[in-house]
Amino acid sequence: MGRKTRGKTTAKTVRSARELRQEPTPAERKLWEALRGRRLAGLKFRRQHPYGPFVLDAFCVEHQLEIEVDGGIHAVPVQVAHDAARTEFLQARGIRVLRFPSADVENNLEGVLKVILETVLTSPPLLTRPPASGEGAGG
């Protein structure tokens, strides 16, 4: 069984993710400040997470949920086709994708966070973590 956290990826994709973490867009930075450190309902997100040939803007492993912040380039027809193929690739692997325009993140962050939370609350976690040492039944 493949890993649900990264998929099959390359060193190039991992390097790209590291570079993207160094220079987030203003909207990505604003969203990350709201998601980091389990600030949204205790959900753990990873920023600029490599998955297969792609880098996911924000990824919640437990719920297999990717949050994508789309800037103006995402309206260009070639990019629209690329985004559709990317979404299809991720969905085929059980990852749900939520896309938000940068303007929505910058001007209506509360609304964006509400949609993310509603998405998570309407479906159970897709992955569960094993009990940490000392947790659970036994002993």
N, C-alpha and C positions, 0 to 999 in steps of 0.2 A: 504494500500500500504506500502511495506517495505521501510526502509530508504535506500537511494542510497549511503549513505556515509560509512556505516559500515556493513550492513547486520546483520544477527543474529550471534552474537559472544559471547564469554564467558570471564569471568574474567581471566582465564588462558591465553587466547590469548592476552588480553590487557596487562597482565604482561610480556608476551614474547615480545611484541612489545616494551614496555618500556626498557627491557633488551637489545634488539637489537639496540635501539637508543644509548645506552651507549658504545657499542663496534662495530662500523661499520668496514667493511673491507676497505682496502685502496681504492678500486674501488668505493664502495658505498660512501665513504667520498668525493671523487673527483667529482662524479656525483652530490651529494647533494650540494656541493659548487656552482655548475653551475645552479642548479634549485632553490635553496632556495631564499626566499625573492622576488619572482616573477622575477627572473633574466632572465628567458627565455621567452621573448615575453609577459611578464606580467602574465604568467600562474601560478596559485597557486598549489603547490604540497605539499603533506603531506608525511613525512618520516616515514618509518616503521609503516604503518597504519593498524590496525586490521580490517579485513573484513571476516566475517564468521569464519571458523576455521583457516584462513590463516593470515599471516602478509605480507603486500605488501611493497616492497622496497620503491617505490615512487608512489604516487597516486594523479592524478588530478581529483577531484570530478566533476568539470564543464564538462570535456570531457569524464568522465568515462574511463580513460586511466591509466593503470598500467605499470610502467617501472620496469623490473626485471633485476638485475645484477647477472649473473650466474658465480660462481667460478668453479673450477675443479671438485668438487663433482657432479656437474650437468651432467657430462659425464658418471657416473656410471649407469648401466641399471636400478637398482631399483629407483634411483632418477629421471631418464628420465621418467619412468612410473608415478611417483608421480607428476612430473612437468606437464605431459600431463593431468592428472586428475584434477590438480589444474587449469590449463588453461581452461579446459572444464567447470569446476564449475563457474569460473569467467565469461566466455563468455556467459554461459547460463543466467547470470544475467545482461547482457548488458555491461560488462566491456571488453574493448579492452586491449590486453596484448602485450607489446613489450618486447622481451628478448634480452639482450646483454651480450656477454661473458665479463668477467672482463678485459681481455686483450684489448678488443676494447675500453672499457671505459678509461683504463689507457693509451693506446697508440694512440687513435683516438677519443678523446672526442668531437672535433668539428664535426666529422662525425656522432657520436651518437646523438648529439644535433640536427643536421640537420634532421636526420630521425624522431626524436620526433616531431620537428616543422612541418615537411611535413605531418606527420600523423594528427596532430591537424588542420593544415590548409586545408586539403582535406575533412574535415567533420566538420559540425557545432557543437557547444557545445550541449551535450546531456541534460544537466541541465542548467537552467538559474536561476540566483539569483533574488529574488524579489527586487524592488527598495528600496534603503535605505530611511530612513526618510528624507523628503524634496526633493526626486528625483521623476521624472516621472510626469505624467499628474495630473492635479488638482491644487487646491490652488493657 
